[in-house]
Amino acid sequence: MKQFRTLLLAAVLFLGATSFMQAQSKVAHINTQELIQAMPEWKTAQGEMDKLGKTYEADIKEMVTTYQNKMKQYESEASTKTDEENQKRLVEVQTMQQNIQQYQGTAQQEMQKKEVELLKPITEKAKAAILKVAKAQGYQYVLDSTQGGGVIMADGKNLLEDVKKELGF
């Protein structure tokens, strides 16, 4: 009889603790990538990135065209020039090629820097709205259900629509 009481007490404590844990932890999920891409600020930032990318692309294209024209000119004139002049022209063309590669690298770095600069306030605004909605609805945990984000199953409350309302869209 004493063992039965102990077993019953242990079962009651286990069930009580389990239900207490479930009542304490409310979990929701949200696809942050989808949220950010739905924000008007993201569309504006994307437009700026596209514009900057086209500017760099046009500059690089112009540099490559100049390089190619110079190469054609030097190749056609090579037989009429001295070895010394041809050597100087070769160095000039190699320098142009290096400058194009350096500019491409710099352009890529600047694009990445600009992207971070533009996206930081957008992601912070989204995070603040997610936290506000989660706290208002009593959630202790909000998981990011973005594809590849580590959430295998997202069957709980999806905060996306509530956060969109909080942000005004």
Phi and psi in radians as a Rosetta constraint file:
Dihedral C 1 N 2 CA 2 C 2 CIRCULARHARMONIC -1.158 0.35
Dihedral N 2 CA 2 C 2 N 3 CIRCULARHARMONIC -0.657 0.35
Dihedral C 2 N 3 CA 3 C 3 CIRCULARHARMONIC -1.169 0.35
Dihedral N 3 CA 3 C 3 N 4 CIRCULARHARMONIC -0.645 0.35
Dihedral C 3 N 4 CA 4 C 4 CIRCULARHARMONIC -1.096 0.35
Dihedral N 4 CA 4 C 4 N 5 CIRCULARHARMONIC -0.756 0.35
Dihedral C 4 N 5 CA 5 C 5 CIRCULARHARMONIC -1.078 0.35
Dihedral N 5 CA 5 C 5 N 6 CIRCULARHARMONIC -0.775 0.35
Dihedral C 5 N 6 CA 6 C 6 CIRCULARHARMONIC -1.083 0.35
Dihedral N 6 CA 6 C 6 N 7 CIRCULARHARMONIC -0.775 0.35
Dihedral C 6 N 7 CA 7 C 7 CIRCULARHARMONIC -1.127 0.35
Dihedral N 7 CA 7 C 7 N 8 CIRCULARHARMONIC -0.741 0.35
Dihedral C 7 N 8 CA 8 C 8 CIRCULARHARMONIC -1.127 0.35
Dihedral N 8 CA 8 C 8 N 9 CIRCULARHARMONIC -0.766 0.35
Dihedral C 8 N 9 CA 9 C 9 CIRCULARHARMONIC -1.078 0.35
Dihedral N 9 CA 9 C 9 N 10 CIRCULARHARMONIC -0.757 0.35
Dihedral C 9 N 10 CA 10 C 10 CIRCULARHARMONIC -1.094 0.35
Dihedral N 10 CA 10 C 10 N 11 CIRCULARHARMONIC -0.722 0.35
Dihedral C 10 N 11 CA 11 C 11 CIRCULARHARMONIC -1.136 0.35
Dihedral N 11 CA 11 C 11 N 12 CIRCULARHARMONIC -0.748 0.35
Dihedral C 11 N 12 CA 12 C 12 CIRCULARHARMONIC -1.119 0.35
Dihedral N 12 CA 12 C 12 N 13 CIRCULARHARMONIC -0.779 0.35
Dihedral C 12 N 13 CA 13 C 13 CIRCULARHARMONIC -1.079 0.35
Dihedral N 13 CA 13 C 13 N 14 CIRCULARHARMONIC -0.734 0.35
Dihedral C 13 N 14 CA 14 C 14 CIRCULARHARMONIC -1.096 0.35
Dihedral N 14 CA 14 C 14 N 15 CIRCULARHARMONIC -0.833 0.35
Dihedral C 14 N 15 CA 15 C 15 CIRCULARHARMONIC -1.126 0.35
Dihedral N 15 CA 15 C 15 N 16 CIRCULARHARMONIC -0.702 0.35
Dihedral C 15 N 16 CA 16 C 16 CIRCULARHARMONIC -1.104 0.35
Dihedral N 16 CA 16 C 16 N 17 CIRCULARHARMONIC -0.777 0.35
Dihedral C 16 N 17 CA 17 C 17 CIRCULARHARMONIC -1.152 0.35
Dihedral N 17 CA 17 C 17 N 18 CIRCULARHARMONIC -0.700 0.35
Dihedral C 17 N 18 CA 18 C 18 CIRCULARHARMONIC -1.121 0.35
Dihedral N 18 CA 18 C 18 N 19 CIRCULARHARMONIC -0.808 0.35
Dihedral C 18 N 19 CA 19 C 19 CIRCULARHARMONIC -1.193 0.35
Dihedral N 19 CA 19 C 19 N 20 CIRCULARHARMONIC -0.595 0.35
Dihedral C 19 N 20 CA 20 C 20 CIRCULARHARMONIC -1.120 0.35
Dihedral N 20 CA 20 C 20 N 21 CIRCULARHARMONIC -0.741 0.35
Dihedral C 20 N 21 CA 21 C 21 CIRCULARHARMONIC -1.138 0.35
Dihedral N 21 CA 21 C 21 N 22 CIRCULARHARMONIC -0.733 0.35
Dihedral C 21 N 22 CA 22 C 22 CIRCULARHARMONIC -1.162 0.35
Dihedral N 22 CA 22 C 22 N 23 CIRCULARHARMONIC -0.636 0.35
Dihedral C 22 N 23 CA 23 C 23 CIRCULARHARMONIC -1.247 0.35
Dihedral N 23 CA 23 C 23 N 24 CIRCULARHARMONIC -0.507 0.35
Dihedral C 23 N 24 CA 24 C 24 CIRCULARHARMONIC -1.397 0.35
Dihedral N 24 CA 24 C 24 N 25 CIRCULARHARMONIC -0.565 0.35
Dihedral C 24 N 25 CA 25 C 25 CIRCULARHARMONIC -1.861 0.35
Dihedral N 25 CA 25 C 25 N 26 CIRCULARHARMONIC 1.861 0.35
Dihedral C 25 N 26 CA 26 C 26 CIRCULARHARMONIC -1.836 0.35
Dihedral N 26 CA 26 C 26 N 27 CIRCULARHARMONIC 2.277 0.35
Dihedral C 26 N 27 CA 27 C 27 CIRCULARHARMONIC -2.141 0.35
Dihedral N 27 CA 27 C 27 N 28 CIRCULARHARMONIC 2.376 0.35
Dihedral C 27 N 28 CA 28 C 28 CIRCULARHARMONIC -2.267 0.35
Dihedral N 28 CA 28 C 28 N 29 CIRCULARHARMONIC 3.039 0.35
Dihedral C 28 N 29 CA 29 C 29 CIRCULARHARMONIC -2.453 0.35
Dihedral N 29 CA 29 C 29 N 30 CIRCULARHARMONIC 2.798 0.35
Dihedral C 29 N 30 CA 30 C 30 CIRCULARHARMONIC -2.711 0.35
Dihedral N 30 CA 30 C 30 N 31 CIRCULARHARMONIC 2.491 0.35
Dihedral C 30 N 31 CA 31 C 31 CIRCULARHARMONIC -1.558 0.35
Dihedral N 31 CA 31 C 31 N 32 CIRCULARHARMONIC 1.681 0.35
Dihedral C 31 N 32 CA 32 C 32 CIRCULARHARMONIC -1.137 0.35
Dihedral N 32 CA 32 C 32 N 33 CIRCULARHARMONIC -0.591 0.35
Dihedral C 32 N 33 CA 33 C 33 CIRCULARHARMONIC -1.106 0.35
Dihedral N 33 CA 33 C 33 N 34 CIRCULARHARMONIC -0.776 0.35
Dihedral C 33 N 34 CA 34 C 34 CIRCULARHARMONIC -1.105 0.35
Dihedral N 34 CA 34 C 34 N 35 CIRCULARHARMONIC -0.727 0.35
Dihedral C 34 N 35 CA 35 C 35 CIRCULARHARMONIC -1.061 0.35
Dihedral N 35 CA 35 C 35 N 36 CIRCULARHARMONIC -0.880 0.35
Dihedral C 35 N 36 CA 36 C 36 CIRCULARHARMONIC -1.098 0.35
Dihedral N 36 CA 36 C 36 N 37 CIRCULARHARMONIC -0.708 0.35
Dihedral C 36 N 37 CA 37 C 37 CIRCULARHARMONIC -1.226 0.35
Dihedral N 37 CA 37 C 37 N 38 CIRCULARHARMONIC -0.315 0.35
Dihedral C 37 N 38 CA 38 C 38 CIRCULARHARMONIC -1.514 0.35
Dihedral N 38 CA 38 C 38 N 39 CIRCULARHARMONIC -0.219 0.35
Dihedral C 38 N 39 CA 39 C 39 CIRCULARHARMONIC -1.327 0.35
Dihedral N 39 CA 39 C 39 N 40 CIRCULARHARMONIC 2.399 0.35
Dihedral C 39 N 40 CA 40 C 40 CIRCULARHARMONIC -1.053 0.35
Dihedral N 40 CA 40 C 40 N 41 CIRCULARHARMONIC -0.567 0.35
Dihedral C 40 N 41 CA 41 C 41 CIRCULARHARMONIC -1.098 0.35
Dihedral N 41 CA 41 C 41 N 42 CIRCULARHARMONIC -0.595 0.35
Dihedral C 41 N 42 CA 42 C 42 CIRCULARHARMONIC -1.173 0.35
Dihedral N 42 CA 42 C 42 N 43 CIRCULARHARMONIC -0.710 0.35
Dihedral C 42 N 43 CA 43 C 43 CIRCULARHARMONIC -1.103 0.35
Dihedral N 43 CA 43 C 43 N 44 CIRCULARHARMONIC -0.684 0.35
Dihedral C 43 N 44 CA 44 C 44 CIRCULARHARMONIC -1.132 0.35
Dihedral N 44 CA 44 C 44 N 45 CIRCULARHARMONIC -0.786 0.35
Dihedral C 44 N 45 CA 45 C 45 CIRCULARHARMONIC -1.100 0.35
Dihedral N 45 CA 45 C 45 N 46 CIRCULARHARMONIC -0.701 0.35
Dihedral C 45 N 46 CA 46 C 46 CIRCULARHARMONIC -1.097 0.35
Dihedral N 46 CA 46 C 46 N 47 CIRCULARHARMONIC -0.690 0.35
Dihedral C 46 N 47 CA 47 C 47 CIRCULARHARMONIC -1.083 0.35
Dihedral N 47 CA 47 C 47 N 48 CIRCULARHARMONIC -0.749 0.35
Dihedral C 47 N 48 CA 48 C 48 CIRCULARHARMONIC -1.107 0.35
Dihedral N 48 CA 48 C 48 N 49 CIRCULARHARMONIC -0.720 0.35
Dihedral C 48 N 49 CA 49 C 49 CIRCULARHARMONIC -1.134 0.35
Dihedral N 49 CA 49 C 49 N 50 CIRCULARHARMONIC -0.722 0.35
Dihedral C 49 N 50 CA 50 C 50 CIRCULARHARMONIC -1.093 0.35
Dihedral N 50 CA 50 C 50 N 51 CIRCULARHARMONIC -0.754 0.35
Dihedral C 50 N 51 CA 51 C 51 CIRCULARHARMONIC -1.093 0.35
Dihedral N 51 CA 51 C 51 N 52 CIRCULARHARMONIC -0.808 0.35
Dihedral C 51 N 52 CA 52 C 52 CIRCULARHARMONIC -1.116 0.35
Dihedral N 52 CA 52 C 52 N 53 CIRCULARHARMONIC -0.713 0.35
Dihedral C 52 N 53 CA 53 C 53 CIRCULARHARMONIC -1.080 0.35
Dihedral N 53 CA 53 C 53 N 54 CIRCULARHARMONIC -0.729 0.35
Dihedral C 53 N 54 CA 54 C 54 CIRCULARHARMONIC -1.145 0.35
Dihedral N 54 CA 54 C 54 N 55 CIRCULARHARMONIC -0.635 0.35
Dihedral C 54 N 55 CA 55 C 55 CIRCULARHARMONIC -1.103 0.35
Dihedral N 55 CA 55 C 55 N 56 CIRCULARHARMONIC -0.855 0.35
Dihedral C 55 N 56 CA 56 C 56 CIRCULARHARMONIC -1.092 0.35
Dihedral N 56 CA 56 C 56 N 57 CIRCULARHARMONIC -0.717 0.35
Dihedral C 56 N 57 CA 57 C 57 CIRCULARHARMONIC -1.080 0.35
Dihedral N 57 CA 57 C 57 N 58 CIRCULARHARMONIC -0.746 0.35
Dihedral C 57 N 58 CA 58 C 58 CIRCULARHARMONIC -1.121 0.35
Dihedral N 58 CA 58 C 58 N 59 CIRCULARHARMONIC -0.732 0.35
Dihedral C 58 N 59 CA 59 C 59 CIRCULARHARMONIC -1.073 0.35
Dihedral N 59 CA 59 C 59 N 60 CIRCULARHARMONIC -0.797 0.35
Dihedral C 59 N 60 CA 60 C 60 CIRCULARHARMONIC -1.140 0.35
Dihedral N 60 CA 60 C 60 N 61 CIRCULARHARMONIC -0.733 0.35
Dihedral C 60 N 61 CA 61 C 61 CIRCULARHARMONIC -1.068 0.35
Dihedral N 61 CA 61 C 61 N 62 CIRCULARHARMONIC -0.734 0.35
Dihedral C 61 N 62 CA 62 C 62 CIRCULARHARMONIC -1.101 0.35
Dihedral N 62 CA 62 C 62 N 63 CIRCULARHARMONIC -0.754 0.35
Dihedral C 62 N 63 CA 63 C 63 CIRCULARHARMONIC -1.108 0.35
Dihedral N 63 CA 63 C 63 N 64 CIRCULARHARMONIC -0.714 0.35
Dihedral C 63 N 64 CA 64 C 64 CIRCULARHARMONIC -1.169 0.35
Dihedral N 64 CA 64 C 64 N 65 CIRCULARHARMONIC -0.714 0.35
Dihedral C 64 N 65 CA 65 C 65 CIRCULARHARMONIC -1.093 0.35
Dihedral N 65 CA 65 C 65 N 66 CIRCULARHARMONIC -0.772 0.35
Dihedral C 65 N 66 CA 66 C 66 CIRCULARHARMONIC -1.056 0.35
Dihedral N 66 CA 66 C 66 N 67 CIRCULARHARMONIC -0.761 0.35
Dihedral C 66 N 67 CA 67 C 67 CIRCULARHARMONIC -1.068 0.35
Dihedral N 67 CA 67 C 67 N 68 CIRCULARHARMONIC -0.828 0.35
Dihedral C 67 N 68 CA 68 C 68 CIRCULARHARMONIC -1.124 0.35
Dihedral N 68 CA 68 C 68 N 69 CIRCULARHARMONIC -0.718 0.35
Dihedral C 68 N 69 CA 69 C 69 CIRCULARHARMONIC -1.105 0.35
Dihedral N 69 CA 69 C 69 N 70 CIRCULARHARMONIC -0.724 0.35
Dihedral C 69 N 70 CA 70 C 70 CIRCULARHARMONIC -1.113 0.35
Dihedral N 70 CA 70 C 70 N 71 CIRCULARHARMONIC -0.729 0.35
Dihedral C 70 N 71 CA 71 C 71 CIRCULARHARMONIC -1.058 0.35
Dihedral N 71 CA 71 C 71 N 72 CIRCULARHARMONIC -0.819 0.35
Dihedral C 71 N 72 CA 72 C 72 CIRCULARHARMONIC -1.061 0.35
Dihedral N 72 CA 72 C 72 N 73 CIRCULARHARMONIC -0.768 0.35
Dihedral C 72 N 73 CA 73 C 73 CIRCULARHARMONIC -1.085 0.35
Dihedral N 73 CA 73 C 73 N 74 CIRCULARHARMONIC -0.829 0.35
Dihedral C 73 N 74 CA 74 C 74 CIRCULARHARMONIC -1.176 0.35
Dihedral N 74 CA 74 C 74 N 75 CIRCULARHARMONIC -0.620 0.35
Dihedral C 74 N 75 CA 75 C 75 CIRCULARHARMONIC -1.156 0.35
Dihedral N 75 CA 75 C 75 N 76 CIRCULARHARMONIC -0.698 0.35
Dihedral C 75 N 76 CA 76 C 76 CIRCULARHARMONIC -1.264 0.35
Dihedral N 76 CA 76 C 76 N 77 CIRCULARHARMONIC -0.490 0.35
Dihedral C 76 N 77 CA 77 C 77 CIRCULARHARMONIC -1.664 0.35
Dihedral N 77 CA 77 C 77 N 78 CIRCULARHARMONIC -0.081 0.35
Dihedral C 77 N 78 CA 78 C 78 CIRCULARHARMONIC -1.008 0.35
Dihedral N 78 CA 78 C 78 N 79 CIRCULARHARMONIC -0.690 0.35
Dihedral C 78 N 79 CA 79 C 79 CIRCULARHARMONIC -1.230 0.35
Dihedral N 79 CA 79 C 79 N 80 CIRCULARHARMONIC -0.378 0.35
Dihedral C 79 N 80 CA 80 C 80 CIRCULARHARMONIC -1.656 0.35
Dihedral N 80 CA 80 C 80 N 81 CIRCULARHARMONIC -0.068 0.35
Dihedral C 80 N 81 CA 81 C 81 CIRCULARHARMONIC -1.859 0.35
Dihedral N 81 CA 81 C 81 N 82 CIRCULARHARMONIC 2.825 0.35
Dihedral C 81 N 82 CA 82 C 82 CIRCULARHARMONIC -1.370 0.35
Dihedral N 82 CA 82 C 82 N 83 CIRCULARHARMONIC 2.861 0.35
Dihedral C 82 N 83 CA 83 C 83 CIRCULARHARMONIC -1.038 0.35
Dihedral N 83 CA 83 C 83 N 84 CIRCULARHARMONIC -0.664 0.35
Dihedral C 83 N 84 CA 84 C 84 CIRCULARHARMONIC -1.114 0.35
Dihedral N 84 CA 84 C 84 N 85 CIRCULARHARMONIC -0.776 0.35
Dihedral C 84 N 85 CA 85 C 85 CIRCULARHARMONIC -1.152 0.35
Dihedral N 85 CA 85 C 85 N 86 CIRCULARHARMONIC -0.730 0.35
Dihedral C 85 N 86 CA 86 C 86 CIRCULARHARMONIC -1.099 0.35
Dihedral N 86 CA 86 C 86 N 87 CIRCULARHARMONIC -0.657 0.35
Dihedral C 86 N 87 CA 87 C 87 CIRCULARHARMONIC -1.140 0.35
Dihedral N 87 CA 87 C 87 N 88 CIRCULARHARMONIC -0.738 0.35
Dihedral C 87 N 88 CA 88 C 88 CIRCULARHARMONIC -1.101 0.35
Dihedral N 88 CA 88 C 88 N 89 CIRCULARHARMONIC -0.707 0.35
Dihedral C 88 N 89 CA 89 C 89 CIRCULARHARMONIC -1.145 0.35
Dihedral N 89 CA 89 C 89 N 90 CIRCULARHARMONIC -0.685 0.35
Dihedral C 89 N 90 CA 90 C 90 CIRCULARHARMONIC -1.074 0.35
Dihedral N 90 CA 90 C 90 N 91 CIRCULARHARMONIC -0.775 0.35
Dihedral C 90 N 91 CA 91 C 91 CIRCULARHARMONIC -1.095 0.35
Dihedral N 91 CA 91 C 91 N 92 CIRCULARHARMONIC -0.714 0.35
Dihedral C 91 N 92 CA 92 C 92 CIRCULARHARMONIC -1.092 0.35
Dihedral N 92 CA 92 C 92 N 93 CIRCULARHARMONIC -0.762 0.35
Dihedral C 92 N 93 CA 93 C 93 CIRCULARHARMONIC -1.180 0.35
Dihedral N 93 CA 93 C 93 N 94 CIRCULARHARMONIC -0.697 0.35
Dihedral C 93 N 94 CA 94 C 94 CIRCULARHARMONIC -1.121 0.35
Dihedral N 94 CA 94 C 94 N 95 CIRCULARHARMONIC -0.679 0.35
Dihedral C 94 N 95 CA 95 C 95 CIRCULARHARMONIC -1.105 0.35
Dihedral N 95 CA 95 C 95 N 96 CIRCULARHARMONIC -0.734 0.35
Dihedral C 95 N 96 CA 96 C 96 CIRCULARHARMONIC -1.060 0.35
Dihedral N 96 CA 96 C 96 N 97 CIRCULARHARMONIC -0.739 0.35
Dihedral C 96 N 97 CA 97 C 97 CIRCULARHARMONIC -1.108 0.35
Dihedral N 97 CA 97 C 97 N 98 CIRCULARHARMONIC -0.751 0.35
Dihedral C 97 N 98 CA 98 C 98 CIRCULARHARMONIC -1.112 0.35
Dihedral N 98 CA 98 C 98 N 99 CIRCULARHARMONIC -0.694 0.35
Dihedral C 98 N 99 CA 99 C 99 CIRCULARHARMONIC -1.107 0.35
Dihedral N 99 CA 99 C 99 N 100 CIRCULARHARMONIC -0.668 0.35
Dihedral C 99 N 100 CA 100 C 100 CIRCULARHARMONIC -1.114 0.35
Dihedral N 100 CA 100 C 100 N 101 CIRCULARHARMONIC -0.789 0.35
Dihedral C 100 N 101 CA 101 C 101 CIRCULARHARMONIC -1.118 0.35
Dihedral N 101 CA 101 C 101 N 102 CIRCULARHARMONIC -0.721 0.35
Dihedral C 101 N 102 CA 102 C 102 CIRCULARHARMONIC -1.116 0.35
Dihedral N 102 CA 102 C 102 N 103 CIRCULARHARMONIC -0.733 0.35
Dihedral C 102 N 103 CA 103 C 103 CIRCULARHARMONIC -1.117 0.35
Dihedral N 103 CA 103 C 103 N 104 CIRCULARHARMONIC -0.692 0.35
Dihedral C 103 N 104 CA 104 C 104 CIRCULARHARMONIC -1.072 0.35
Dihedral N 104 CA 104 C 104 N 105 CIRCULARHARMONIC -0.758 0.35
Dihedral C 104 N 105 CA 105 C 105 CIRCULARHARMONIC -1.112 0.35
Dihedral N 105 CA 105 C 105 N 106 CIRCULARHARMONIC -0.770 0.35
Dihedral C 105 N 106 CA 106 C 106 CIRCULARHARMONIC -1.105 0.35
Dihedral N 106 CA 106 C 106 N 107 CIRCULARHARMONIC -0.747 0.35
Dihedral C 106 N 107 CA 107 C 107 CIRCULARHARMONIC -1.071 0.35
Dihedral N 107 CA 107 C 107 N 108 CIRCULARHARMONIC -0.736 0.35
Dihedral C 107 N 108 CA 108 C 108 CIRCULARHARMONIC -1.124 0.35
Dihedral N 108 CA 108 C 108 N 109 CIRCULARHARMONIC -0.742 0.35
Dihedral C 108 N 109 CA 109 C 109 CIRCULARHARMONIC -1.109 0.35
Dihedral N 109 CA 109 C 109 N 110 CIRCULARHARMONIC -0.739 0.35
Dihedral C 109 N 110 CA 110 C 110 CIRCULARHARMONIC -1.138 0.35
Dihedral N 110 CA 110 C 110 N 111 CIRCULARHARMONIC -0.641 0.35
Dihedral C 110 N 111 CA 111 C 111 CIRCULARHARMONIC -1.127 0.35
Dihedral N 111 CA 111 C 111 N 112 CIRCULARHARMONIC -0.764 0.35
Dihedral C 111 N 112 CA 112 C 112 CIRCULARHARMONIC -1.129 0.35
Dihedral N 112 CA 112 C 112 N 113 CIRCULARHARMONIC -0.734 0.35
Dihedral C 112 N 113 CA 113 C 113 CIRCULARHARMONIC -1.106 0.35
Dihedral N 113 CA 113 C 113 N 114 CIRCULARHARMONIC -0.757 0.35
Dihedral C 113 N 114 CA 114 C 114 CIRCULARHARMONIC -1.139 0.35
Dihedral N 114 CA 114 C 114 N 115 CIRCULARHARMONIC -0.674 0.35
Dihedral C 114 N 115 CA 115 C 115 CIRCULARHARMONIC -1.092 0.35
Dihedral N 115 CA 115 C 115 N 116 CIRCULARHARMONIC -0.785 0.35
Dihedral C 115 N 116 CA 116 C 116 CIRCULARHARMONIC -1.089 0.35
Dihedral N 116 CA 116 C 116 N 117 CIRCULARHARMONIC -0.765 0.35
Dihedral C 116 N 117 CA 117 C 117 CIRCULARHARMONIC -1.075 0.35
Dihedral N 117 CA 117 C 117 N 118 CIRCULARHARMONIC -0.692 0.35
Dihedral C 117 N 118 CA 118 C 118 CIRCULARHARMONIC -1.360 0.35
Dihedral N 118 CA 118 C 118 N 119 CIRCULARHARMONIC -0.618 0.35
Dihedral C 118 N 119 CA 119 C 119 CIRCULARHARMONIC -1.447 0.35
Dihedral N 119 CA 119 C 119 N 120 CIRCULARHARMONIC -0.417 0.35
Dihedral C 119 N 120 CA 120 C 120 CIRCULARHARMONIC -1.003 0.35
Dihedral N 120 CA 120 C 120 N 121 CIRCULARHARMONIC -0.899 0.35
Dihedral C 120 N 121 CA 121 C 121 CIRCULARHARMONIC -1.149 0.35
Dihedral N 121 CA 121 C 121 N 122 CIRCULARHARMONIC -0.506 0.35
Dihedral C 121 N 122 CA 122 C 122 CIRCULARHARMONIC -1.207 0.35
Dihedral N 122 CA 122 C 122 N 123 CIRCULARHARMONIC -0.807 0.35
Dihedral C 122 N 123 CA 123 C 123 CIRCULARHARMONIC -1.178 0.35
Dihedral N 123 CA 123 C 123 N 124 CIRCULARHARMONIC -0.615 0.35
Dihedral C 123 N 124 CA 124 C 124 CIRCULARHARMONIC -1.156 0.35
Dihedral N 124 CA 124 C 124 N 125 CIRCULARHARMONIC -0.697 0.35
Dihedral C 124 N 125 CA 125 C 125 CIRCULARHARMONIC -1.128 0.35
Dihedral N 125 CA 125 C 125 N 126 CIRCULARHARMONIC -0.748 0.35
Dihedral C 125 N 126 CA 126 C 126 CIRCULARHARMONIC -1.102 0.35
Dihedral N 126 CA 126 C 126 N 127 CIRCULARHARMONIC -0.778 0.35
Dihedral C 126 N 127 CA 127 C 127 CIRCULARHARMONIC -1.078 0.35
Dihedral N 127 CA 127 C 127 N 128 CIRCULARHARMONIC -0.753 0.35
Dihedral C 127 N 128 CA 128 C 128 CIRCULARHARMONIC -1.082 0.35
Dihedral N 128 CA 128 C 128 N 129 CIRCULARHARMONIC -0.705 0.35
Dihedral C 128 N 129 CA 129 C 129 CIRCULARHARMONIC -1.181 0.35
Dihedral N 129 CA 129 C 129 N 130 CIRCULARHARMONIC -0.699 0.35
Dihedral C 129 N 130 CA 130 C 130 CIRCULARHARMONIC -1.070 0.35
Dihedral N 130 CA 130 C 130 N 131 CIRCULARHARMONIC -0.806 0.35
Dihedral C 130 N 131 CA 131 C 131 CIRCULARHARMONIC -1.083 0.35
Dihedral N 131 CA 131 C 131 N 132 CIRCULARHARMONIC -0.723 0.35
Dihedral C 131 N 132 CA 132 C 132 CIRCULARHARMONIC -1.113 0.35
Dihedral N 132 CA 132 C 132 N 133 CIRCULARHARMONIC -0.818 0.35
Dihedral C 132 N 133 CA 133 C 133 CIRCULARHARMONIC -1.152 0.35
Dihedral N 133 CA 133 C 133 N 134 CIRCULARHARMONIC -0.752 0.35
Dihedral C 133 N 134 CA 134 C 134 CIRCULARHARMONIC -1.082 0.35
Dihedral N 134 CA 134 C 134 N 135 CIRCULARHARMONIC -0.775 0.35
Dihedral C 134 N 135 CA 135 C 135 CIRCULARHARMONIC -1.150 0.35
Dihedral N 135 CA 135 C 135 N 136 CIRCULARHARMONIC -0.713 0.35
Dihedral C 135 N 136 CA 136 C 136 CIRCULARHARMONIC -1.112 0.35
Dihedral N 136 CA 136 C 136 N 137 CIRCULARHARMONIC -0.558 0.35
Dihedral C 136 N 137 CA 137 C 137 CIRCULARHARMONIC -1.682 0.35
Dihedral N 137 CA 137 C 137 N 138 CIRCULARHARMONIC 0.044 0.35
Dihedral C 137 N 138 CA 138 C 138 CIRCULARHARMONIC 1.416 0.35
Dihedral N 138 CA 138 C 138 N 139 CIRCULARHARMONIC 0.454 0.35
Dihedral C 138 N 139 CA 139 C 139 CIRCULARHARMONIC -1.599 0.35
Dihedral N 139 CA 139 C 139 N 140 CIRCULARHARMONIC 2.333 0.35
Dihedral C 139 N 140 CA 140 C 140 CIRCULARHARMONIC -1.570 0.35
Dihedral N 140 CA 140 C 140 N 141 CIRCULARHARMONIC -0.484 0.35
Dihedral C 140 N 141 CA 141 C 141 CIRCULARHARMONIC -2.281 0.35
Dihedral N 141 CA 141 C 141 N 142 CIRCULARHARMONIC 2.373 0.35
Dihedral C 141 N 142 CA 142 C 142 CIRCULARHARMONIC -2.231 0.35
Dihedral N 142 CA 142 C 142 N 143 CIRCULARHARMONIC 2.078 0.35
Dihedral C 142 N 143 CA 143 C 143 CIRCULARHARMONIC -1.667 0.35
Dihedral N 143 CA 143 C 143 N 144 CIRCULARHARMONIC 2.540 0.35
Dihedral C 143 N 144 CA 144 C 144 CIRCULARHARMONIC -1.503 0.35
Dihedral N 144 CA 144 C 144 N 145 CIRCULARHARMONIC 2.029 0.35
Dihedral C 144 N 145 CA 145 C 145 CIRCULARHARMONIC -1.723 0.35
Dihedral N 145 CA 145 C 145 N 146 CIRCULARHARMONIC 0.396 0.35
Dihedral C 145 N 146 CA 146 C 146 CIRCULARHARMONIC -1.034 0.35
Dihedral N 146 CA 146 C 146 N 147 CIRCULARHARMONIC 2.483 0.35
Dihedral C 146 N 147 CA 147 C 147 CIRCULARHARMONIC -0.904 0.35
Dihedral N 147 CA 147 C 147 N 148 CIRCULARHARMONIC 2.215 0.35
Dihedral C 147 N 148 CA 148 C 148 CIRCULARHARMONIC 1.417 0.35
Dihedral N 148 CA 148 C 148 N 149 CIRCULARHARMONIC 0.131 0.35
Dihedral C 148 N 149 CA 149 C 149 CIRCULARHARMONIC -1.478 0.35
Dihedral N 149 CA 149 C 149 N 150 CIRCULARHARMONIC -0.037 0.35
Dihedral C 149 N 150 CA 150 C 150 CIRCULARHARMONIC 1.816 0.35
Dihedral N 150 CA 150 C 150 N 151 CIRCULARHARMONIC -0.184 0.35
Dihedral C 150 N 151 CA 151 C 151 CIRCULARHARMONIC -1.499 0.35
Dihedral N 151 CA 151 C 151 N 152 CIRCULARHARMONIC 2.062 0.35
Dihedral C 151 N 152 CA 152 C 152 CIRCULARHARMONIC -1.401 0.35
Dihedral N 152 CA 152 C 152 N 153 CIRCULARHARMONIC -0.782 0.35
Dihedral C 152 N 153 CA 153 C 153 CIRCULARHARMONIC -2.294 0.35
Dihedral N 153 CA 153 C 153 N 154 CIRCULARHARMONIC 2.286 0.35
Dihedral C 153 N 154 CA 154 C 154 CIRCULARHARMONIC -2.178 0.35
Dihedral N 154 CA 154 C 154 N 155 CIRCULARHARMONIC 1.366 0.35
Dihedral C 154 N 155 CA 155 C 155 CIRCULARHARMONIC -1.800 0.35
Dihedral N 155 CA 155 C 155 N 156 CIRCULARHARMONIC -0.075 0.35
Dihedral C 155 N 156 CA 156 C 156 CIRCULARHARMONIC -1.453 0.35
Dihedral N 156 CA 156 C 156 N 157 CIRCULARHARMONIC -2.785 0.35
Dihedral C 156 N 157 CA 157 C 157 CIRCULARHARMONIC -1.185 0.35
Dihedral N 157 CA 157 C 157 N 158 CIRCULARHARMONIC 2.227 0.35
Dihedral C 157 N 158 CA 158 C 158 CIRCULARHARMONIC -1.713 0.35
Dihedral N 158 CA 158 C 158 N 159 CIRCULARHARMONIC 2.073 0.35
Dihedral C 158 N 159 CA 159 C 159 CIRCULARHARMONIC -1.505 0.35
Dihedral N 159 CA 159 C 159 N 160 CIRCULARHARMONIC 0.006 0.35
Dihedral C 159 N 160 CA 160 C 160 CIRCULARHARMONIC -0.961 0.35
Dihedral N 160 CA 160 C 160 N 161 CIRCULARHARMONIC -0.896 0.35
Dihedral C 160 N 161 CA 161 C 161 CIRCULARHARMONIC -1.146 0.35
Dihedral N 161 CA 161 C 161 N 162 CIRCULARHARMONIC -0.673 0.35
Dihedral C 161 N 162 CA 162 C 162 CIRCULARHARMONIC -1.146 0.35
Dihedral N 162 CA 162 C 162 N 163 CIRCULARHARMONIC -0.694 0.35
Dihedral C 162 N 163 CA 163 C 163 CIRCULARHARMONIC -1.215 0.35
Dihedral N 163 CA 163 C 163 N 164 CIRCULARHARMONIC -0.669 0.35
Dihedral C 163 N 164 CA 164 C 164 CIRCULARHARMONIC -1.039 0.35
Dihedral N 164 CA 164 C 164 N 165 CIRCULARHARMONIC -0.741 0.35
Dihedral C 164 N 165 CA 165 C 165 CIRCULARHARMONIC -1.091 0.35
Dihedral N 165 CA 165 C 165 N 166 CIRCULARHARMONIC -0.715 0.35
Dihedral C 165 N 166 CA 166 C 166 CIRCULARHARMONIC -1.065 0.35
Dihedral N 166 CA 166 C 166 N 167 CIRCULARHARMONIC -0.651 0.35
Dihedral C 166 N 167 CA 167 C 167 CIRCULARHARMONIC -1.441 0.35
Dihedral N 167 CA 167 C 167 N 168 CIRCULARHARMONIC -0.186 0.35
Dihedral C 167 N 168 CA 168 C 168 CIRCULARHARMONIC 1.584 0.35
Dihedral N 168 CA 168 C 168 N 169 CIRCULARHARMONIC 0.437 0.35
